[in-house]
Amino acid sequence: SVPLSDLYRGLVVQSGNDASVAIAEHVAGSEAGFVSLMNSWASQLGLTNSSFTNPHGLDSDGLYSTPHDIAKLGQAIIRDLPDIYPMYSETSFTYNGITQY
């Protein structure tokens, strides 16, 4: 069991794809369910030139976005997820005795 805050740090600080999958499964029960939530939130934010196909953002068929949409997403993260936002200034974290950068 890994605390959700540590998964967020792994995702934000280390770009951990494994953390994004674990978060997706925790939040929505599956990667596909989480992607559906991502696309729903994107629609609510007015990201009209984006479609997400996985929780980690690695290249895949049907995945696309624009700099403008990603900027809107960044603004929403700052506004809507204030507890997570400070993690973006961290350059490393230690979990289970291993420091990640």
RAKAJO-V562563 format. One record per residue. RES is the residue in one letter. SS is DSSP state (~ for helix, > for strand, _ for the rest). BURIAL is + if it has 24 or more other ideal C-beta (glycine too) atoms within 12 Angstrom, else -. Layout:
res->{RES/RES}
ss->{SS/SS}
burial->{BURIAL/BURIAL}
This chain:
res->{S/V/P/L/S/D/L/Y/R/G/L/V/V/Q/S/G/N/D/A/S/V/A/I/A/E/H/V/A/G/S/E/A/G/F/V/S/L/M/N/S/W/A/S/Q/L/G/L/T/N/S/S/F/T/N/P/H/G/L/D/S/D/G/L/Y/S/T/P/H/D/I/A/K/L/G/Q/A/I/I/R/D/L/P/D/I/Y/P/M/Y/S/E/T/S/F/T/Y/N/G/I/T/Q/Y}
ss->{_/_/_/~/~/~/~/~/~/~/~/~/~/~/_/_/~/~/~/~/~/~/~/~/~/~/~/~/_/_/~/~/~/~/~/~/~/~/~/~/~/~/~/~/_/_/_/_/_/_/>/_/_/_/_/_/_/_/_/_/_/_/_/>/_/_/~/~/~/~/~/~/~/~/~/~/~/~/~/~/_/~/~/~/~/~/~/~/~/_/_/_/>/>/>/_/_/>/>/>/_}
burial->{-/-/-/-/-/+/+/+/+/+/+/+/+/+/-/+/-/-/+/+/+/+/+/+/-/-/-/-/-/-/+/-/-/+/+/-/-/+/+/-/+/+/-/-/+/-/+/-/-/+/-/+/-/+/+/+/+/-/-/-/-/-/-/-/+/-/-/-/+/-/-/+/+/-/-/-/-/-/-/-/-/-/-/-/-/-/+/-/-/-/-/-/+/-/-/-/-/-/-/-/-}
